[in-house]
Amino acid sequence: MTSRLTEGRRANSARRRERVLKALDTAVRTGGDITVSGLARAARVDRTYFYRHRDLLERVHAVVTAPAGDGMMAAVSRASLQTDLANTLERNKRLAARVRQLEKRLSQSIGAKAWADSGLGASDDVDQLQRRIITLEQQLSTMQGELDERTEELEAARAANREMTRSLNHRPARL
């Protein structure tokens, strides 16, 4: 009885092996998905089947890394192509942002030069006078603050004098 079970198990393993080899050949001919997962799906076996049968796994790796028969580059996996595409798209985004930034800086530079060349912008002596006006306005503000402070002190002194004068004038007469 154990020999019948053993024979059945061997036959089942042989059928699986044939399905895997057939799926691998089909994938190579059609340019299909040559990955362990893809082949396992096509052959209706579990992915662990490849890892239990190292010769099949080595054959898959050999097919993936072998150069194509028509002199083309080695076969490339779909996942690596998708990764390359994603990286390229991200790089394009960064480069587009950099181009926009440089275009903006160039536009500002050309605009400033055109403004200065047209004579519409302020000349150097006008800029110098405007800076002097700003300085004088700051000084005026400072002096106005000092004047307000001294005016308050003067008002306080006058109020004190009025109080003192009132108190002297309203003193009862001495007898």
C-alpha positions as CSV (number, residue, x, y, z in Angstrom):
1,M,0.0,0.0,0.0
2,T,2.8,2.4,0.8
3,S,4.3,1.8,-2.6
4,R,1.0,2.9,-4.3
5,L,1.0,6.1,-2.2
6,T,4.6,6.7,-3.1
7,E,3.9,6.1,-6.8
8,G,0.9,8.4,-6.8
9,R,2.9,11.1,-5.1
10,R,5.7,10.7,-7.7
11,A,3.2,10.9,-10.6
12,N,1.6,14.0,-9.1
13,S,5.1,15.6,-8.8
14,A,5.9,14.7,-12.3
15,R,2.7,16.3,-13.6
16,R,3.4,19.5,-11.7
17,R,6.9,19.5,-13.0
18,E,5.6,19.2,-16.6
19,R,3.1,22.0,-16.1
20,V,5.9,24.2,-14.7
21,L,8.2,23.4,-17.7
22,K,5.4,24.0,-20.1
23,A,4.5,27.4,-18.5
24,L,8.2,28.4,-18.6
25,D,8.4,27.5,-22.3
26,T,5.2,29.4,-23.1
27,A,6.4,32.4,-21.2
28,V,9.7,32.4,-23.1
29,R,8.0,32.1,-26.5
30,T,5.3,34.7,-25.9
31,G,7.5,37.1,-23.9
32,G,5.2,36.7,-20.9
33,D,5.8,37.2,-17.2
34,I,8.9,35.2,-16.3
35,T,8.8,35.4,-12.5
36,V,8.3,32.7,-9.9
37,S,4.9,34.1,-9.0
38,G,3.8,34.4,-12.6
39,L,5.0,30.9,-13.5
40,A,3.4,29.4,-10.4
41,R,0.1,31.0,-11.3
42,A,0.3,29.7,-14.9
43,A,1.3,26.2,-13.8
44,R,-1.2,26.1,-11.0
45,V,1.4,25.3,-8.3
46,D,2.5,27.0,-5.1
47,R,5.5,29.4,-5.3
48,T,7.2,27.2,-2.7
49,Y,7.3,24.4,-5.3
50,F,10.1,26.3,-7.0
51,Y,12.1,26.6,-3.8
52,R,11.7,22.9,-3.0
53,H,12.9,22.0,-6.6
54,R,16.1,24.1,-6.9
55,D,16.7,22.9,-10.5
56,L,13.5,24.5,-11.7
57,L,14.3,27.7,-9.8
58,E,17.8,27.8,-11.4
59,R,16.2,27.2,-14.8
60,V,13.9,30.2,-14.3
61,H,16.9,32.4,-13.2
62,A,18.9,31.2,-16.2
63,V,16.1,32.1,-18.6
64,V,15.7,35.6,-17.1
65,T,19.4,36.4,-17.2
66,A,20.2,34.7,-20.5
67,P,20.5,37.0,-23.5
68,A,17.6,36.9,-26.0
69,G,18.1,34.7,-29.1
70,D,17.8,37.7,-31.5
71,G,20.9,39.5,-30.1
72,M,18.8,41.8,-27.9
73,M,19.7,42.7,-24.3
74,A,19.1,40.3,-21.5
75,A,15.4,39.9,-20.5
76,V,14.2,42.5,-18.1
77,S,11.6,41.8,-15.5
78,R,8.4,43.8,-15.6
79,A,8.9,45.0,-12.0
80,S,12.3,46.4,-12.8
81,L,10.9,48.3,-15.8
82,Q,8.1,49.7,-13.7
83,T,10.6,50.8,-11.1
84,D,12.7,52.5,-13.8
85,L,9.6,54.2,-15.2
86,A,8.6,55.5,-11.7
87,N,12.2,56.8,-11.1
88,T,12.2,58.5,-14.5
89,L,8.8,60.1,-13.9
90,E,10.0,61.4,-10.5
91,R,13.2,62.8,-12.1
92,N,11.2,64.5,-14.8
93,K,9.0,66.2,-12.1
94,R,12.1,67.5,-10.3
95,L,13.7,68.7,-13.5
96,A,10.4,70.5,-14.6
97,A,10.3,72.2,-11.2
98,R,13.9,73.3,-11.6
99,V,13.2,74.6,-15.1
100,R,10.3,76.7,-13.8
101,Q,12.4,78.1,-11.0
102,L,15.2,79.1,-13.5
103,E,12.7,80.6,-15.9
104,K,11.3,82.7,-13.2
105,R,14.7,83.9,-12.1
106,L,15.7,84.7,-15.7
107,S,12.4,86.6,-16.2
108,Q,13.0,88.7,-13.1
109,S,16.5,89.4,-14.1
110,I,15.6,90.4,-17.7
111,G,12.7,92.5,-16.4
112,A,14.9,94.4,-13.9
113,K,17.5,95.1,-16.6
114,A,14.8,96.3,-19.0
115,W,13.3,98.6,-16.3
116,A,16.7,100.1,-15.5
117,D,17.6,100.5,-19.3
118,S,14.3,102.2,-20.1
119,G,14.9,105.0,-17.6
120,L,11.6,104.5,-16.0
121,G,13.2,103.3,-12.8
122,A,14.6,105.5,-10.2
123,S,18.1,106.7,-10.9
124,D,20.9,106.3,-8.3
125,D,20.7,109.8,-7.0
126,V,16.9,109.5,-6.4
127,D,17.6,106.2,-4.5
128,Q,20.2,108.0,-2.4
129,L,17.7,110.9,-1.7
130,Q,15.0,108.4,-0.7
131,R,17.3,106.7,1.8
132,R,18.2,110.2,3.2
133,I,14.4,110.9,3.6
134,I,13.9,107.7,5.4
135,T,16.8,108.5,7.8
136,L,15.5,112.0,8.4
137,E,11.9,110.6,9.1
138,Q,13.4,108.3,11.7
139,Q,15.3,111.1,13.3
140,L,12.1,113.2,13.3
141,S,10.1,110.4,14.9
142,T,12.8,110.1,17.7
143,M,12.8,113.8,18.3
144,Q,9.0,114.0,18.4
145,G,9.1,111.4,21.1
146,E,11.6,113.4,23.1
147,L,9.5,116.6,22.7
148,D,6.4,114.8,23.9
149,E,8.2,113.5,26.9
150,R,9.6,117.0,27.8
151,T,6.1,118.5,27.2
152,E,4.7,116.1,29.7
153,E,7.4,117.0,32.3
154,L,6.7,120.7,31.7
155,E,3.0,120.2,32.2
156,A,3.7,118.3,35.4
157,A,6.0,121.1,36.7
158,R,3.3,123.7,35.9
159,A,0.7,121.7,37.7
160,A,3.0,121.5,40.7
161,N,3.6,125.3,40.6
162,R,-0.2,126.0,40.4
163,E,-0.8,123.7,43.4
164,M,2.0,125.4,45.4
165,T,0.7,128.9,44.5
166,R,-2.8,128.0,45.5
167,S,-1.7,126.6,48.8
168,L,0.3,129.8,49.5
169,N,-2.6,132.0,48.5
170,H,-5.1,130.2,50.6
171,R,-3.2,130.1,53.8
172,P,-5.0,131.5,56.7
173,A,-3.6,134.8,57.8
174,R,-1.4,134.8,60.9
175,L,-2.4,136.8,63.8
